[in-house]
Amino acid sequence: MSDAIKHECGIALVRLLKPLDYYQKKYGTSFYGINKMYLMMEKQHNRGQDGAGFASIKFDVNPGTRFISRVRSNKQTPIQDIFAQINARLNEILEQNPSKKDDVQWQLENMPYVGNLFLGHVRYGTFGKNRIENVHPFLRQNNWKHKNLIVAGNFNMTNSNELLEELIELGQHPKENTDTVTIMEKIGHFLDDEVQNLYQRCKEKGISKKEASSIIEEELDIKNVLKRASKNWDGGYAMVGLIGHGDAFVYRDPAGIRPTYYYKDDEVVVVASERPVIQTVFNVEYEEVKELEHAHALIIKKNGVISIEKIKEQLPKKSCSFERIYFSRGSDAEIYNERKNLGRLVFPKILEAIDNDVNSTVFSYIPNTAETSFFGMAQAADDYLKHHKLEAILKGKRSLSAKQVNEVLSEKARFEKIAIKDAKLRTFIADDSSRDDLVAHVYDVTYGVVKPTDNLVIIDDSIVRGTTLKKSIIKILDRLNPKQIVVVSSAPQIRYPDCYGIDMARIDEFIAFKAAIALLKETNQYHIVEEVYKKCKNQDHVPEGELENYVRAIYKPFTPGQISDKIAEMLKTEDIKADVKVIFQSIEGLHEACPDHLGDWYFTGKYPTPGGTKVVNRAFMNFYEGKKRRAY
C-alpha cells in the first residue's frame, strides 16, 4: 500500500493441555509454550509494530507464589524486546540454580513466565498515544484468583462513551476512558458478580471460603459473564480473556468483522488472528485450523474442557474484506487466490484505459503488498494475448506468411519491477519543502525498460489518501517518460471511515471524498453538503432502526468513473508530463474475488452495526465543522 495506514492488532493464545513435564520429556524443554508464543507473535508482526505484550498463568501453585506474569513493550522492536526480557530473566535464574535445569515442578513454582496458559498481543495504535499504558494485555487484579482478569484484543467499540456511562451507573470509577479498559471493567464487573453468587451458594451450604475456591473454579459460568457484559457492545472484536485460576475465553463479534482462528489437539489449544500463523508454527494442515463462528466464544475451562458457545444473536456475516486485500499475510491459501483474483478482475478496465494495446504497455506494481494482485493482472494479460493471437491467426490463416505467424506468436506482455521502495530513507527533515522533496525519493525506479511510446500500468492494493502517489510515486514514474501512467487499485474507492479497528477515521482525508466534494462544487450541487450536514446533525433524534448513512448522498450524483477521473486530475501536478489515469476495482469485482468476506462498509457505506452508521455521520459533521478529530 502506498499510503501507510495503521490497522487491527493481532492476538495469540496457547493453552497447554498436558502437565509441563510432558513437554519437557517430548520436546526437551518446559519453555515449550513460551517458544511457541514467540513464533506466533513474530508471525503476526505485520499486524503490530507500536507495541506488544505477553502474559502467562500458572495452575495450582501454592498461596504466596506469583501465578500471573506479564511483560509489555513499546520499544521500536517490541516483540524482540519482550522475549529478550523473558529470556534474560529465565537464564539468570537457571544460572543461579543449575541443578534445577530439568526440575519442572521447581521451575513452575520459582520462575516467572513458565506456566500453562499464555496470551500474546501485537498492537497498532489506532487510538491514543503509543504509551506503555495503552499496550495489551490489560490486567485487573484481585486477591481472589477467580477475580483476576487479563484481557487483550483486536477491536474498536463504536459506543465506548455509552459503555463508560453504564460502568459509572454501576458505581464504578474507571481509571481511563478507553474502550479496552471499559470492556475489561465491564467483563470484570459481571465476573465479580458471578463469583460472588457462587460463593454465596457455598456459604449457604456451610462450605468454607477456602473450600469454596475449587467449587467456584469448576462452576464459574464464562458464557453467562460474557452474555451479560456484552449486551450493549457495538463494534468489531476478537477478544481474549484469561481468568486467574486458569479459565480462558476467545470471543468474536456478532458480524464476524475481526478474524479469529483456532486449532486444538490432545496437547494444545491455539488461537490466532490468522490461519497460516497456526499452520506454520504447529505444522498442521489448512483444514485442521478452524474459523471461530461469529457471535460465539471458545471457552477453555481450567480442567481442560473445551466448548464453543453462542453468546449473542448473529448478524449477517460481514468479515473485513480489507483483511483479504491488504492486512493479513498473503501466505494464507484463500487470501493468496483472492488477491490474484482482484488483479485479474480489474484487468478489463485496464484494457479499456490502454485501448487494448498490450504490446505498448509495461505492467508493474507498487511494492510490496500489491505483488500478488499483480500476478493476477499478469495472468489476465497473458490470457488476453493468447486469445488475441489465436484470433489473429484464425482470421488470417490463408493470407499470413510464416514470418507473420511467427511475429504474432512472439507477442507477449511486458512485466517489470519498476518501483523499488528505499526502506532506509526517513523523513527526518523539519521544514515542509525539504520534507516533500525527501518524500519524493522514498521510491526508486528501474530505468531503461519503458519507452516514450509505452503505457505504464502500475497496480496498488488500495488508494486511501493519495498522498504518496501525488508527492512521490507518480513523479518518479514520470521520469521514465511514458506516454501514459495508469494507476490501478485492486480495491474499490475508499469513501467512508472505518470504526472497527482500521486507522481510517477521518472522512476528509480520503482522496475519493475530496474528489466528490470538488465535483459537487464544479457542478453547482454543493447544496447537497448542507443538506447532508443537517440530517447528520439530527441523527440523535432518529430511532436506531431508521438511522441511515446520509453521507452516501455526497457520491450519488456521480458515477465511479467520474470520481476516478477527478482523482486522476487531483493527483497530476503541473510538472507531470505523462497523461495520468486512475482505475479502481468495482464492488462487484471485490465480492466475486472475496465471496465469503463481504465487509465492505469503507467502500459502500453499508455498516454492519448501528454504531458504524452513527460514526460515519459524525465523521461528516466533523468535516463540515472543520474539526480535525476522530468520530469515535
C-alpha positions in Angstrom: 0.0 0.0 0.0 1.4 3.4 -1.0 -0.5 5.2 1.8 0.5 3.8 5.1 -2.4 3.1 7.5 -2.4 1.5 10.8 -4.8 -1.3 11.4 -6.1 -4.0 13.6 -4.0 -5.8 16.1 -3.0 -9.5 16.4 -3.8 -12.0 19.2 -2.2 -15.2 20.1 -3.2 -17.8 22.8 -1.6 -21.1 23.7 -3.2 -23.4 26.3 -1.1 -26.4 27.3 -3.4 -29.4 27.9 -0.8 -31.7 29.4 1.3 -31.3 32.6 4.5 -29.3 32.0 6.8 -32.3 32.4 5.1 -33.9 29.3 6.6 -31.1 27.1 9.9 -31.4 28.9 10.1 -35.1 28.0 8.7 -34.8 24.5 10.2 -31.5 23.3 13.2 -31.2 25.6 12.0 -28.0 27.3 9.5 -26.8 29.8 9.5 -23.5 27.9 7.6 -25.1 25.0 4.6 -22.7 25.4 6.8 -19.6 25.6 8.7 -20.6 22.5 5.5 -21.2 20.6 4.2 -17.8 21.7 7.3 -16.1 20.4 6.8 -17.7 17.0 3.1 -16.9 16.8 3.7 -13.2 17.7 6.6 -12.8 15.3 4.5 -14.4 12.5 1.9 -11.7 13.2 4.4 -8.8 13.3 2.6 -7.4 10.2 -0.3 -6.7 12.5 1.5 -4.5 15.0 4.7 -2.5 15.3 3.7 0.0 18.0 3.7 -2.4 21.0 3.5 -5.9 22.1 2.6 -7.8 25.3 2.7 -11.2 26.8 1.0 -12.8 29.9 1.1 -16.2 31.4 -0.8 -18.0 34.2 0.4 -21.0 36.3 -2.0 -23.5 37.6 -2.2 -24.9 41.2 0.8 -23.2 42.7 0.9 -22.6 46.5 -0.6 -19.5 48.0 2.1 -16.8 48.2 3.5 -17.8 44.9 3.1 -15.4 42.0 0.9 -17.1 39.4 0.4 -14.3 36.9 3.3 -12.8 34.9 3.0 -10.0 32.4 5.5 -8.0 30.3 4.8 -5.3 27.8 6.9 -3.1 25.5 6.5 -0.1 23.3 10.1 -0.1 22.1 11.0 0.1 18.4 11.1 -3.8 18.2 8.6 -4.7 20.9 8.3 -8.4 20.3 12.1 -8.9 20.4 12.3 -6.7 23.5 9.7 -8.7 25.3 11.3 -12.0 24.7 14.8 -10.7 25.4 13.5 -9.7 28.8 11.8 -13.1 29.4 14.9 -15.0 28.3 17.3 -12.8 30.4 15.2 -13.4 33.5 14.9 -17.2 32.9 18.6 -17.6 32.1 19.5 -15.6 35.2 17.5 -17.9 37.5 18.8 -21.1 35.9 22.4 -19.8 36.1 21.9 -19.3 39.9 20.3 -22.7 40.2 22.0 -25.0 37.7 20.7 -28.1 39.4 17.1 -27.1 38.7 17.6 -27.1 34.9 15.3 -30.2 34.4 13.2 -29.8 37.6 9.9 -28.8 36.0 8.0 -28.5 39.3 10.6 -26.2 40.8 10.6 -24.1 37.7 6.9 -23.8 37.8 7.0 -22.6 41.4 10.0 -20.4 41.2 10.3 -18.9 37.7 8.2 -16.2 36.1 6.5 -16.8 32.7 6.7 -20.6 33.0 3.1 -21.7 33.0 0.1 -23.5 31.5 -1.7 -20.7 29.8 -0.2 -17.9 27.6 -1.6 -14.8 25.9 0.2 -12.5 23.4 -0.8 -9.4 21.6 0.8 -7.2 18.9 -0.5 -3.7 18.6 -1.1 -1.0 16.0 -2.2 2.1 17.9 -5.4 3.3 16.2 -6.4 5.4 19.2 -4.4 7.4 21.7 -0.6 7.7 22.0 1.8 4.9 22.0 2.2 4.9 25.8 3.1 1.7 27.6 -0.3 2.0 29.4 -2.1 1.5 26.1 -0.3 -1.8 25.3 -2.2 -5.0 25.8 -2.7 -7.3 27.7 -4.6 -5.3 30.4 -4.7 -6.7 33.9 -7.4 -6.4 36.5 -6.0 -7.6 39.8 -7.6 -9.1 42.9 -6.6 -11.3 45.8 -9.3 -13.8 44.8 -7.8 -15.8 41.9 -11.2 -16.0 40.2 -11.5 -12.2 40.1 -8.1 -11.7 38.3 -8.8 -10.9 34.7 -6.3 -10.4 31.8 -7.8 -9.0 28.5 -6.3 -8.4 25.1 -8.0 -8.0 21.8 -8.3 -6.8 18.2 -11.2 -4.4 18.4 -12.7 -1.0 18.5 -16.1 -0.1 20.0 -18.2 2.5 18.4 -20.1 3.3 21.6 -17.3 3.3 24.2 -18.7 6.6 25.7 -22.0 5.0 26.3 -20.4 1.9 27.8 -18.4 4.1 30.1 -21.6 5.7 31.3 -23.0 2.3 32.1 -20.0 1.5 34.2 -20.5 4.7 36.1 -24.1 3.8 36.7 -22.9 0.5 38.1 -21.0 2.6 40.7 -17.5 2.1 39.2 -14.9 4.7 38.6 -12.8 3.6 35.6 -9.3 4.9 35.6 -9.2 5.5 31.8 -11.8 6.3 29.1 -10.5 3.8 26.5 -12.6 1.0 25.0 -10.1 -1.6 26.2 -10.3 -0.6 29.8 -14.0 -0.1 29.6 -14.6 -3.6 28.2 -12.3 -5.1 30.7 -14.1 -3.4 33.6 -17.4 -4.4 32.1 -16.4 -8.1 32.0 -14.8 -7.7 35.4 -18.0 -6.4 37.0 -20.0 -9.4 35.9 -17.1 -11.8 36.7 -17.1 -10.4 40.2 -20.9 -10.8 40.3 -20.8 -14.4 39.1 -18.0 -15.3 41.7 -20.0 -13.6 44.5 -23.1 -15.5 43.6 -21.3 -18.9 43.6 -19.6 -18.0 46.9 -23.0 -17.1 48.5 -24.4 -20.5 47.4 -21.4 -22.3 49.0 -21.8 -20.2 52.2 -25.5 -21.2 52.5 -24.4 -24.8 52.3 -21.9 -24.3 55.1 -18.8 -24.6 52.8 -15.8 -22.6 54.0 -14.2 -19.9 51.9 -11.1 -22.0 51.3 -13.2 -25.0 50.2 -15.4 -22.8 48.0 -12.5 -21.8 45.9 -12.3 -25.1 44.0 -16.1 -25.2 43.6 -16.1 -21.7 42.1 -13.3 -22.7 39.8 -15.4 -25.7 38.5 -18.8 -23.9 38.2 -17.8 -20.4 37.0 -20.1 -19.8 34.0 -18.0 -17.8 31.5 -20.8 -17.9 28.9 -23.1 -16.1 31.3 -20.4 -13.5 32.2 -19.9 -12.7 28.5 -23.6 -12.6 27.7 -24.2 -10.0 30.5 -21.1 -8.0 29.8 -21.5 -7.7 26.0 -25.2 -7.0 25.9 -24.8 -3.4 24.6 -21.4 -3.7 22.8 -21.3 -2.2 19.3 -18.1 -2.8 17.3 -15.8 -5.3 15.7 -13.9 -7.5 18.1 -11.8 -10.6 18.6 -11.2 -10.7 22.3 -9.2 -13.0 24.5 -9.6 -13.2 28.3 -7.7 -15.2 30.9 -9.1 -15.7 34.5 -6.6 -16.0 37.3 -7.4 -19.6 38.2 -7.0 -20.8 34.6 -10.2 -20.5 32.6 -9.8 -18.7 29.3 -12.1 -17.5 26.5 -11.9 -16.1 23.0 -15.0 -14.1 21.8 -15.8 -12.9 18.3 -18.2 -10.1 17.4 -21.7 -10.9 16.0 -20.9 -9.7 12.5 -17.6 -11.6 12.3 -15.8 -8.3 11.5 -12.5 -9.2 13.1 -10.8 -12.5 12.2 -10.2 -15.4 14.7 -8.8 -18.9 14.0 -8.2 -21.8 16.3 -6.6 -25.3 16.4 -6.8 -28.0 19.1 -5.4 -31.5 19.6 -4.7 -33.5 22.7 -1.6 -31.3 23.6 -2.7 -27.7 23.0 -5.4 -25.3 22.1 -4.2 -22.4 20.0 -5.8 -19.2 18.8 -4.5 -16.5 16.4 -5.8 -13.7 14.2 -4.5 -15.5 11.0 -4.8 -19.1 9.9 -1.2 -19.6 8.4 0.4 -18.5 11.6 -1.1 -21.6 13.3 -0.3 -23.8 10.3 3.3 -22.7 10.3 4.1 -22.7 14.0 2.4 -26.0 14.7 2.9 -27.7 11.3 -0.7 -28.5 10.7 -2.9 -28.7 7.6 -5.2 -26.0 6.4 -8.3 -28.0 7.2 -7.2 -28.5 10.8 -7.4 -24.8 11.6 -10.9 -23.6 12.1 -12.5 -20.2 12.0 -14.4 -19.2 15.2 -18.0 -18.7 14.4 -19.2 -15.1 14.8 -21.1 -14.2 17.9 -19.5 -17.3 19.6 -16.9 -17.8 22.2 -14.3 -20.5 22.5 -14.2 -21.3 26.2 -11.4 -23.4 27.8 -12.1 -24.4 31.4 -9.2 -24.9 33.7 -10.0 -28.6 33.8 -9.4 -28.8 30.1 -13.0 -29.0 28.9 -13.3 -27.0 25.7 -16.6 -25.7 24.3 -17.8 -23.2 21.7 -20.8 -21.2 23.0 -23.2 -18.8 21.3 -23.1 -15.6 23.2 -25.2 -13.2 21.1 -27.5 -13.4 18.2 -25.6 -13.5 14.9 -25.8 -10.6 12.5 -25.2 -11.2 8.8 -21.6 -12.1 8.5 -19.5 -9.1 7.3 -15.9 -10.1 7.9 -13.5 -7.4 6.9 -12.5 -7.5 3.2 -9.5 -5.3 3.9 -8.0 -8.3 5.7 -8.0 -10.1 2.3 -6.8 -7.1 0.3 -4.0 -5.9 2.5 -3.7 -6.7 6.2 -3.3 -10.4 6.5 -0.2 -12.3 5.4 -0.6 -13.4 1.8 0.6 -17.0 2.7 -3.0 -18.0 3.5 -4.2 -20.2 0.6 -7.5 -18.5 0.3 -6.2 -14.9 0.6 -3.5 -15.6 -2.0 -6.1 -16.7 -4.5 -8.4 -13.8 -3.6 -5.7 -11.3 -4.2 -4.8 -12.8 -7.5 -8.5 -12.7 -8.5 -8.6 -9.0 -7.5 -5.8 -8.3 -10.1 -7.5 -10.5 -12.7 -10.9 -8.9 -12.3 -9.8 -5.3 -12.7 -7.9 -6.2 -16.0 -10.9 -5.4 -18.3 -10.8 -1.8 -17.1 -7.0 -1.7 -17.7 -7.6 -2.9 -21.3 -10.0 -0.1 -21.8 -7.6 2.5 -20.4 -4.8 1.4 -22.8 -7.1 0.9 -25.8 -6.3 -2.8 -25.8 -2.7 -2.0 -26.7 -0.9 -4.6 -24.6 2.2 -4.6 -26.9 2.9 -1.0 -26.0 2.4 -1.4 -22.2 4.6 -2.2 -19.3 2.9 -3.8 -16.3 4.2 -3.4 -12.8 3.2 -2.9 -9.1 3.8 -0.8 -6.1 5.7 -2.9 -3.5 5.1 -4.9 -1.5 1.5 -6.0 -0.7 0.3 -5.5 -4.3 2.6 -8.2 -5.6 0.0 -11.0 -5.5 -2.7 -8.9 -7.3 0.0 -8.1 -9.9 0.3 -11.8 -10.6 -3.4 -12.0 -11.2 -3.3 -9.0 -13.5 -0.3 -10.5 -15.3 -2.2 -13.8 -15.8 -5.2 -11.9 -17.2 -2.9 -10.1 -19.6 -1.3 -13.4 -20.8 -4.8 -14.9 -21.3 -5.9 -11.9 -23.3 -2.8 -12.1 -25.5 -3.3 -15.8 -26.1 -6.9 -15.2 -27.2 -5.8 -12.2 -29.3 -3.1 -14.3 -31.1 -5.4 -17.1 -31.7 -8.0 -14.8 -33.3 -5.3 -13.1 -35.4 -4.1 -16.5 -36.8 -7.6 -17.9 -37.4 -8.7 -14.6 -39.1 -5.7 -14.5 -41.4 -4.9 -18.2 -41.7 -5.0 -18.2 -45.5 -3.0 -15.0 -46.1 -0.5 -14.9 -43.3 3.1 -15.8 -44.1 5.2 -18.0 -41.8 7.1 -14.8 -40.8 3.8 -13.1 -39.9 2.6 -16.1 -37.9 5.9 -16.1 -36.0 5.5 -12.4 -35.3 2.0 -12.9 -33.9 3.2 -15.9 -31.8 6.1 -13.9 -30.4 3.9 -11.2 -28.9 4.0 -11.2 -25.1 3.0 -8.8 -22.3 5.9 -7.0 -20.6 6.1 -7.3 -16.8 8.8 -5.4 -15.0 9.7 -4.3 -11.4 9.6 -0.6 -11.8 9.1 0.9 -8.3 11.5 0.0 -5.6 11.0 1.2 -2.1 14.0 2.5 -0.3 13.3 1.4 3.2 16.4 3.2 4.6 15.1 6.7 3.9 13.5 8.5 6.8 11.7 11.8 6.6 13.7 13.5 9.3 14.0 17.0 7.8 11.8 19.5 9.6 10.8 22.2 7.0 7.9 21.3 4.7 9.5 22.0 1.4 12.6 19.8 2.2 10.4 17.1 3.6 8.3 16.9 0.4 11.4 16.7 -1.7 12.7 13.8 0.5 9.3 12.0 0.3 9.6 12.2 -3.5 12.7 9.9 -3.2 11.2 7.2 -1.0 10.8 5.1 -4.1 13.5 4.4 -6.7 12.7 3.4 -10.3 14.1 1.0 -12.8 15.4 2.9 -15.8 15.7 1.7 -19.4 12.6 -0.6 -19.7 9.9 2.0 -20.5 9.8 3.7 -23.9 8.2 7.1 -24.7 5.5 5.3 -26.7 4.6 3.0 -23.8 1.8 3.0 -21.3 2.9 2.3 -17.8 0.4 0.3 -15.7 1.2 0.1 -12.0 -1.1 -1.7 -9.6 -1.5 -0.9 -5.9 -3.7 -2.8 -3.5 -5.7 0.3 -2.5 -5.6 4.0 -2.6 -6.6 5.8 0.6 -5.4 9.4 0.8 -3.4 9.5 -2.4 -0.6 11.5 -0.7 2.3 9.2 -1.5 1.0 8.8 -5.1 0.9 12.6 -5.6 4.1 13.5 -3.8 6.3 10.6 -4.8 5.2 7.7 -7.0 3.7 9.5 -10.0 6.6 11.9 -10.1 9.2 9.2 -10.1 7.3 7.2 -12.7 7.1 10.3 -14.9 10.9 10.4 -15.0 10.7 7.2 -17.2 8.9 9.3 -19.8 6.0 7.0 -20.5 3.1 8.1 -22.8 0.6 7.4 -20.1 0.7 6.3 -16.4 -2.3 4.2 -15.4 -2.5 3.7 -11.6 -4.7 0.7 -10.7 -6.2 0.0 -7.3 -7.2 -3.7 -6.8 -9.7 -2.4 -4.2 -12.7 -0.1 -4.8 -12.7 3.6 -3.9 -12.4 4.1 -0.2 -15.2 6.5 0.6 -16.2 6.1 4.2 -14.3 5.8 7.5 -13.7 2.6 9.4 -14.6 2.4 13.1 -13.9 -1.3 13.8 -10.1 -1.3 14.1 -8.5 0.3 11.0 -7.0 3.7 11.3 -9.3 5.4 8.7 -11.3 7.6 11.0 -11.4 11.0 9.2 -13.5 11.2 6.0 -11.9 14.4 4.8 -8.6 12.6 4.3 -9.9 10.3 1.6 -9.0 11.2 -1.9 -12.3 9.8 -3.2 -14.2 12.1 -0.7 -12.2 15.1 -1.8 -12.9 14.3 -5.4 -16.7 14.1 -4.8 -16.7 17.4 -2.9 -14.7 19.0 -5.8 -17.2 17.7 -8.3 -20.2 19.0 -6.3 -18.6 22.4 -6.4 -17.9 22.2 -10.1 -21.4 21.1 -11.0 -23.2 23.6 -8.7 -24.5 20.9 -6.4 -22.7 21.9 -3.2 -26.1 22.5 -1.5 -26.1 18.7 -1.0 -23.3 19.1 1.5 -25.5 21.4 3.6 -28.5 19.0 3.4 -26.3 16.0 4.5 -25.0 18.0 7.4 -28.5 18.9 8.7 -29.5 15.2 8.5 -26.4 14.1 10.3 -26.8 16.7 13.0 -30.3 15.4 13.7 -29.3 11.7 13.9 -29.5 11.5 17.7 -33.3 12.1 17.3 -33.8 9.3 14.8 -34.8 5.8 16.1 -31.9 3.3 15.7 -33.9 1.2 13.2 -34.5 4.2 10.9 -30.9 5.6 11.0 -29.2 6.0 7.6 -25.8 6.7 6.3 -26.7 10.2 5.0 -23.1 10.7 3.6 -23.9 8.4 0.7 -25.7 11.3 -0.9 -22.4 13.0 -1.4 -21.4 10.4 -4.0 -24.8 9.8 -5.5 -24.7 12.4 -8.4 -21.6 10.8 -9.9 -20.5 7.5 -11.4 -17.4 5.7 -10.1 -15.7 6.6 -13.3 -16.3 10.3 -12.9 -14.8 10.2 -9.4 -11.8 8.2 -10.7 -11.2 10.8 -13.4 -11.4 13.6 -10.8 -8.9 11.7 -8.6 -6.5 11.4 -11.5 -6.8 15.1 -12.2 -6.1 15.9 -8.5 -3.1 13.6 -8.4 -1.4 15.0 -11.5 0.7 18.1 -10.7 1.8 20.7 -13.2 5.2 19.1 -13.6 3.9 15.7 -14.7 4.3 15.3 -18.5 2.6 11.9 -19.0 -1.2 11.5 -19.1 -2.5 10.0 -15.8 -5.4 7.7 -15.4 -6.7 6.1 -12.2 -8.7 2.8 -12.2 -10.4 1.2 -9.2 -11.8 -2.3 -8.7 -15.6 -2.5 -8.8 -17.7 -3.5 -5.9 -18.9 -6.5 -7.9 -15.4 -7.5 -8.6 -14.5 -7.3 -4.9 -17.4 -9.6 -4.0 -16.6 -12.0 -6.8 -12.9 -12.2 -5.6 -13.8 -12.4 -1.9 -17.2 -14.1 -1.8 -17.0 -15.1 1.9 -15.8 -11.8 3.2 -18.4 -9.2 2.4 -17.5 -6.5 4.9 -17.3 -3.5 2.5 -18.5 -0.5 4.5 -15.5 1.6 3.7 -16.4 1.2 0.0 -20.2 1.1 0.1 -21.1 2.8 3.3 -23.2 -0.2 4.4 -22.1 -0.6 8.0 -22.8 -3.9 9.8 -23.8 -2.3 13.1 -25.8 0.8 14.0 -22.8 2.3 15.7 -20.9 2.3 12.4 -23.7 4.4 10.8 -23.6 6.9 13.6 -19.8 7.2 13.3 -19.9 8.0 9.5 -22.5 10.7 10.0 -20.4 12.1 12.9 -17.3 12.0 10.8 -19.1 14.1 8.2 -20.2 16.6 10.8 -16.5 16.9 11.9 -15.5 17.6 8.3 -18.3 20.2 7.9 -17.4 21.9 11.2 -13.7 21.9 10.5 -12.9 19.6 13.5 -9.7 17.6 12.9 -10.6 14.7 15.2 -11.8 11.1 15.2 -15.5 10.4 15.1 -15.4 7.6 17.7 
